[in-house]
């Protein structure tokens, strides 16, 4: 199992459960997980030391290759364990600079995952967009539309991985919170290590920022209390497809947020008034 190269990645939307999963897996004696190592400098291009103009046409390829090389170097420093890294889809989105700087459209996910990470196990964690966006708004300065767009992009990344990256395992944040031991046992099988009970104490992992640490996994994060109402129409297509809402709830939402709904309510109201008048008259 021990390897001198990057063995696995934890991927998901920011505020989508990546830090929680990182803390739990890192608590295993035979696993070591980096906390967003080389993401800003490589994937987002803030620390390569190479002017963007010099690599403009190969920007995504250069950044992806540098990210892989840096991760492999970290893994080589921990030869006795399986080394992984935790990244967010917001950081992966940095590779889209390729398409902003050049005409045409390059599939940056293919460049990264097929070109540089084809042998790496990807553990994608998916969280309900309503609670994920609520957490984004509470913890960051993002605007609602931006937070919703970033969550939808994370779903695009998941879709790509499930279709094109054979070493992908998808975990639902809600299932991890409700049944952490079951989920962790399954992931341990994937990573070829035995489950260790102390993994559950990883919520207090010292690698995590202080405000993320806890003494237990709290189910309070699953509540929809405080979720922004106006996020729903921006997320409901993906929520329905992913099974987070029923078809009936989706169509009610489509009707409620349709531009024609005020007119329909007026028509229904007028019909009701006429019916009452006819009955009385």
N, C-alpha and C positions, 0 to 999 in steps of 0.2 A: 504494500500500500504506500509506503514512504516514497516520495518522489522529489526530484529537484526542479520541478516545474509547476506552474499554476495548475491546480487540480480541479477546483470548482469556483463558481461565481454565484453570489446571491444577488439577484436583480429584482427591482421593483420600483414603483413610484416613490418619490420622496413622501414621507409620512404614510407609507403604505405597509409598514411592518418589517422593512429590511433590517433596521437596527435591532429589533427584538430578536429576529431569527439569527442575526449575526452573534448576538450575545449568548444565545442558547447553544449554538453549534461550537462557538469558541470555548465554551466551558468544558468541552470534551478533551480528555487527556491526549488524544491522538489527532486532534484537529487544531489548526491555527487559522484564524480569520482576520484579515486586515480590514480596517475601517476606512473604506473609500480611498485606498492607497492609489496614488498616481492618476486619479480621475481629473482633478482640476488642471494639473500640469500637462497631462497627455491627452485625454479624451476632449477636454475643453481647450487645450492648446495654450495654457497660460504660462507654461514653464519649460517648453522644449528648447528654448535658446536658439530657435531658428525662425527668422522672419517669415510670416505667413505668405508674403509675396513670393518667396523662393520655393515654396512647396505648394503653391496655389492649386495646381492641377492634380496633385496627389495628396491633398491635405488629409483626407479621411484615412488613406492607406498609411501615411507616415505616422499619424497620431495613433492609429490602431496598433501598428507594429511596435511603436515605442511603448505603448501601454502593456502589451504582452511581454516585451523584453524586460520591462521594469518589474512586472509581477513574477516572472520567472526568476529574476535576480533575488527578490524577496523570498521566494520558495526555497532557493538554494541555501538561504541562511537558516532554514529549519528543515534539514534533511530527514529528521526522525519522525516527522508528522506530515499529514496531508495539508497543504497550504491553500487557502482560498481567499477571496476578496469579496467585499460587499460594495456594490455600486448602485446608483439610482438611474432611472431612465432619463431624468433631467440631465445628468452628466453625459449619458450616451447621446442625447440630443445635440450636444456640442459638436458632434461630427457633421451635423447638417450644415456647418459653416462651409463645407465642401460645395454644397449646392447654392449657398448664398453668394459665393465668390466666383462661381463658374456657370456658364450657360449649360443647359441640359439638366439631367436628373440622375444622380448616382445613388444606388441603393446602399446607403451607409451601413445598414444592418447586415447586409451580405458581406460588405467589406470587413466589418468587425468580426462577426460570428463565424462566417464561412472561411474568410481569408486568414484570420489570426487566432480564432478560438474554437476551431472545429473539433478539437480533442478534449475540450473542457466541459465538465458537467455544469449545467446552468440550472440553478434552483430559482424559479421565478415565484415571487409571492404577490398575490393579487388581493387587493382590499376593495370592499364596496366603495364605489366612487363617492357616495354621499358622505360617509364618515371620513374618507380620505381627504376630500376637499374641505370639510369642516376643520380637520386637523391642520391642513395647510394654511387656512385663513387664520387660525388661532396662533400658529407658531411662526408664521412668516408675514411678510408685507405684500404678498401676492394679492392681486385683484381676483374677483370671483371668476371672470371669464378666462383669465390666464391659468388659474388653478385647475379649472375644469378641462382646459385644453391639454394641460400637462398630464392629467389622469388619462384622458383619452389616448394620448400618445403612448402611455405605458401599456395600454391594451393593444395598441398596434405592435409594440415590441413583443408582447406575449404571443400574439397571433403569429408573428413571423417565426418565433422560436418554436412554437408547437408544430408549425408546418415544415420548417426547414432545418431545425437543429435537433438531431436525433437524441442528443444527451440532455434533453430538457425535462425537468420535473416541475410541475406547477403545484403550488401550495396555496390554499385559501387562508388569508389572515384570520378569518372568523373561525375556521376549523382549528388553526394553531392555538388560538386563545381558548377555545372551548375544550379541546382535547390535545393539549401539548404533548403528552407522553406518546400518544398514538402517532402523531405527525412526526415527532422526532425519531421514533423507532423506524418508521418508514424511510426517513432520510438517512439514518445510519446504515440501513441496508444498501441504499444507493451508493453511499460513500464507503462501504465495505468496512465498517467499524461496528463494534458492539455498543448498544445503547448503554449509557451511564446515567443513573438517577440524578447525579449532581448537575447534569445539564440544565435541569429545571431551575437551578439557582443562577443561571446565566443572566437573568433579568437584572442582577446587580453587578454585572461584569464591569470592571473598572475601565475597560476600553471605551465604554459608552459615555457620552456626555452626561454630566451630573443630573440634568433635568430628565434624562431618559431612564435613569436607574430606578429600580423599585425592589420591594421585598417579595413580590409575587406578581403573577400575570393577572391583570385586572380585566374583568369582562365589561367594565363600565365603558370601555372604548367602543363597544359594539352598539351602544345606544344611539338612536338617531336624534336624541334631544340636542337641539342647537344646530342641526344640519341646515344649511341655508336653503330655503324653499326654492329660490330662483336657480339653484344648481340643477334641480331635477330635469327641467326641459333640455338642458345642455348635456345631460348624461343619460337620458332615458333609453336611447337606442342601444347603447352598450349594456346598460343595466338589464334590459330585457334579454338581449342575446346571451348574456353571461348567467342568466337565471336568478338575478338578484331581485327582479320584480316579475310578477305574473303578466301574461298577455293582457288580461283584463285591466290591470293597473296601468299598463302601458297605454292602452287605448283611451282610458279615462284621462291620462295625462295628455295625450295627443289632442283630445277634445278640449280639455281645460285650457291648454296653452295655445290653441289654434287662434289665428287672427280672426277667424269667423265666429268664435264662441260668443262674443258679446251680441252679435246679430242673431245667433241661434237662440240665445236666452231671451232676447226681445220677442222673437217670433213665438217661442213657446209660451212666454208670458201673455202675449196678445191672444193666442189661441185659448189659453186658460180663462182669460177675462171674458172672451166671447162665449165660451162654453157656459160659464156661470150666468152671464146675462141671458143666454138662451134658456137655461134651466129655470131661471127666476121669472122670465117673461112670458 
